Amino acid sequence: VVSTQSTGAQSVMQKTIWKAVRESGGELSSDTWMISVTEREVLKGLLKLKGGIKLSCLCMMRTLVGLEEAVENEEKEISEAKDKDERNMLYSKQLARVYGCPIEEDQKLLTELRDRVKEFIPKSSFREYAIPWKSEGLSLESDLDYVRQFSSDLIAEVEARIQAGLERRRKLDDLEKEVYHHVLFAHNRSKNFYGREALKEKVKLEIFRSLEKEGSNVVVVYGNSGSGKTSLMCSAASDVYRYAGDEALVMIRMCGTSVLSSNAKDLMKSIIDQVWRATDDELGPIPKCKTFESTVKAFHNMLETIPDEGRPVLIFIDSLDQLNDQDDGRSQPWKWLPMKTKSNLAIIVSTLPNDSNYQILGTLRSGIERLVQK
């Protein structure tokens, strides 16, 4: 057993540092010099937690009743020791100092931390145990009931939180399921995409150019079936996200791979919902989209409402040719896909060069400047 309690020279150094901090007039940070690493971890990891604390946090606090008095008695005995040998003998036998805080400032900081934790954590996530202090300390034999109760409570609480987490995961709403599906699809496609760096750089260059000015900010990637358009789109989206991080909102949809990406109306609706969710409803009340026409209007209004000074929005829509033609969403994409956008918005789509049923690329050519052949 290695004790980290301050004794001897350590105690003198600690008191000297604390005195300097108190007399510095704020020039020295008390958080840097007067709190332990453990307390710092609690403050940053727990007290700054923004949400979900009932599910993610459990505090089990043990109080040794009578420990403070025992520490004081031991301190008194040590101070009254006749010589160094007797003092060392007392140090080796006394246990209260190991469990408690012999320094008054230590005890004060510990009490303040406990009070803050108690105030912050809801009662449902808090368990407290009061154990009488004994001169021989804690042992499995003498404190078996406490050990059993503590172990039982810990197992039950952890199992309950794991189960609640699983239930919460199963209760994802339709939008969360949709986003998760497309992100996972894109991740699996992009992680095995190697080479073709020149083509990837060309796509990214066109994307970043499209963000620089208003106008035709739609980038089209086209190529034959099996040429790797989808993998290129997924890789480009992944690269842009890694580059921009939280400074940009990057969305991706793989047309035809889910119910909500099978037709233009549902595709637009899911993108609208994601933008509203990602911007914390800063764009106003979410519009009601019942018809294809009202959805197109809401989609275009949403894109126009995105703040000019806000973070860039990049929307990747892969395989337009995989949409069904409900509301002419596949054969006439110009009906819903905006040909011109704001400077901080880019829409990146991919399609076949010459679809036998619907000339998607030919339809887009008239209104789009940025074409990248795969």
N, C-alpha and C positions, 0 to 999 in steps of 0.2 A: 504494500500500500504506500503510495506516494502522496503526501499531503501538499496542497498548494496554498495553505494558510501562511500569512505573513508572520515571520518571527525574526527576532534579532535585527540584523542589518537590513533585511527586506522591509521590516516594519518602519525603521527610521527613514529609509529611502521613500517609502510610500507616503509617509506623513509629510516629508519635505516637499515632494512633488505636489501634493494636494494643497499645501500651504501656498506654494508658488502660484498655483492656478487660481486660488481664491483671491490672492493679492495682485493678480495681473490686470484686474479691471476689465476682463473680457478679452484680452489679447490672446490668452491661451484657452482653447476650447475644453470645457469640462467633459464633453462627450469623448474627447480623444484621450484624456489623461486620467479620468476618474471613474470610468466604467470598465467592466471586464469584457472579454471577447464574448462570453456567453450572454451577457446582458445585451450587447450590441446585436447579436444574432436574434434575440427575442424581439428587440425593438424594431429591427428592419424586417424580419420575417413574419412577425405576428401583428404588431401594432400598426403596421402600414398596409396590412391586408385590406383590399378594397371591398371584396364581397365573398359570399359563400363561406363565411367563417363557421357556421354551424356544421357544415359538411366537412370542411378541411381542417378544423382545429379541435384538439382535445387537450385540456390542461388537467393534470393530476398533481395536486399540491399536498405535500406532507408537512405537517407541523409537529415538531418535537416539543411537547409541553414541558416546561421547566428547564429547557436547555439554556436559555439566557442566564438564569440564576446560577446554573452549574458552571457556565463559562466565567461568570464573575467570581465565583468561589475559587475556581482554579487559578484565575489571574491573581487573586489575593494570596493564595498559597505560594505561588511562584515569587511574588514580590517580597514575601516574608522569608524566603529561603535563606539559610545561613551562608551558603557558599555556592560556587559554581557546580560542584558535584551534586549537591542536593537539588539545585535548579534543573540540571539535566535529567536527574532521576524523575522529577515531577513531570517534565515534558514528556518523557517516554511512557508514563503511566496514565496521564490524563487524556481522556477521549473527548470530552465536551468541546475542546478547542478544535478538534478535527471536524466535528459536525457543525459547529457554530462559528460565529464571527467574533473573535476576541477584540477586534478594533471597532470602536464606536461608529466610525464613518462607514465601515463595511456593513454593519448591521442596519444603519440608516438607509443606505442604498438598496440593500436587499428588501427591506420593508417597503420602500417606495415602489420598487419593481413589482413586488407581489400585489400591492394595492392597485397599481395600474393594470396589471393582468386581470385581476378580479373584476375591475370596473369595465374592462373592454370585452371580456369573454362572456357570452350568454350563459345562464345557469345550466342550460341543457348540455353545454360542452365543458362543464367544470365539475371536478370531483375533488373533495378535500378530505384529508385523513389526519386525525389528531392522535398522536402516539405519546404516551408518557415516557419521559427521558429516564434512563437507568444508567447508573454509573458504569456498568459494563458495556454500554452501547447497545446497538441493535444486533440481534442474532436470529437465525432461522428458528431455533428451538423456542426462545422466549417470545418471539413475535410472529409465531406461525399463523395465527388468525388474521393478523394484518396482511401478511404476505399473500395468503390465500385470497382474501378479499380484494386486494390490489390487483392480483393476477387475473382473477375472475372478471373484475370490472374492466380492466384493460382489454382483455380478449373480446368481451361483449361489445365494448364501445368501438373498437377497431373494426370488428365484423359488421356492426351496424352502419358504419361510415362507408365501408366498401360496398355493402348492399345498396345503400342510398346512392352512391356514385353510379353503380350499375343501372339502377332504376332511372336515374337522371339521364344517363346516356341513352337508355331505351326510349325516353320521352322527348327526343329531339323533334322539333316541329318540322313541317314539310320543307320550309326554306333551308333549315340547317342540314337536313338530309340531302337536299339537292346540292348545296354548296359542297358538302363533304364528299358526295359521289364524284363530282367533277374534279375537285382538287386531288382526290386519291387517284382518279383515272389519269390525270395529268402527271402526277408524281411518278406513277408506275411507267408511263411512257417515256418521260424525260430522263429517268435515271439510267436507262440503257441506250441513250442517244449519244453516239460518239462521232467525232469527225465533223466534216462539213462546216468548219469554223467560218470560212468566208461567207457562206450562205447565212449562217446565224448572225454574223456581224452585219450583213446587209439588211436583214429584217430588223434588227435592233436599231440600226442607223435610220431606217425609214420611220420607225416608231418614234424615236426621239426628235426627228425632224418635224413630224406631224404635231408635236406638242409645242412647237416654237411659235406657231402663228395660227390664226383662225383661217378656216377654209375647208378644203377637202382633206380632213384628217382621218380618213378611212384607208387603212393599208390592207391590200388583198394579196394573199399568198395562193398561188394556183399551181396545179400539177396533176398528172395522171394518177389513177388509182394505184396504190402500192408504192408511190414515189417517196413517201415519208412526210407528207404534209402535216399529219396529226402529230407525229413525233417532233417535228420542227416547231409547231405552234406551242406544244407543251414545254419544250425546252426553252423557247424564247420567253414564254410567260414566267417560267421558273427563274431564268436569268434576270429578267426585269425586276421581279420581286426581290431577289437577293440583292440586287443593286440598289433598289429604291427603299426597301424595307417598309416601315410604317409611314414613310414620307409620301407614299402613293397608295391608292386603292387599286389593286389588281384583281380582276375577276376573269373566270374562264368558264366556258360552256362548250361541251362536245355534243353537237346536234345529233339527235336520234339515239342517244345512249340512255335517256331517261324519259319518263312520261312528260315532265315539264320542259323538256328540250326537244320535243318532237314536232311542235308547230310554232309558228312565229308569235302567236298571241301569248301562249304560256311562257315562251322563252323571254319575251319582253317583260312580262309580269314578274318573273323570278328575278330578273336583273333590277327592275324597279325596287322590289322588296329588299334586295341585298344592299342597294345603294342607300335606301332609307335606314336600314338597320345599321349600316356601317357609319353613317353620319349622325346617329343618335337623333333622328327625326329633325335635324336642323333645317331641312328643306320644307318644313311645314307639314300639315296633315297628309298622310299617305292617300293617294287618289284611289277611287273605286273604279276598277276596270271590268266592265261587264261585257262589252262588245269589242270586236277587233278594232273598230274605229276609235273608241274611247281609250283603248290600250295604247294605240299608236300615238294619240294626242298626249297621253300621260307620259309615255316613254320620251317623246321629244321635249316636252315641257321639263321633265326631270333633268335631261341632259343640259338644257338651257339654264336651269336653276342652279346648277353646280357653281359655287363661288369662283370668280376669276382668280382670286388670290388663295384659294384653298389648295389642298393637295391634289396632284394630277390623278385622273381616273383613266385606267386602261382596261378595255373590255375585249377579251379574246373570244371569238366565236368560231369554232372549228367546224368544217364540213357543212356549209350551207346546203349543199346538195343532198344531205341526209334529212332535211326537214320534209314533212309531208306538205302537200299543196293546199292545205286548209286556208281559206281566205287569200289565196294566191301568194302565200308567204314564201313559197319556194320559187315559183315561176316569175314573180314580180317583186323581188326584194326591195326595190326602190320605194314600194308602198309603205314600208315600215323602217327600213334601215336609213338613217340620215346620211345624206351625201356630204354635208358640211357640218362641222362642229366647232366648239370653242377651242381656244388655244391650249387649255390644260386638259383636254379630253382627246383620247385616241381610241378608235375602234379597229381591231385587227381581225379580219375574217379569212377563211380559206375555203376553196371550192375546186371542183374539177374544171379543166380548161374548156371542154366542150361536152356538156351533158347532152345526151341524146334526146331527152324529153324537155328540158328547160334550159335555155341558153343563159344561165346565171351570169357567167363571166361577161358575155356580150352585153347583158343588161346593165352590169355595173360599170363597164368601161367608159360609158358616156359621162359619168359623174365622178369618177375616181381617178386621181392622178397617180397614186402610188401602187404599182403592181410589182410583185416579186414572183418570178417564175421559179417553181421548185424543180 
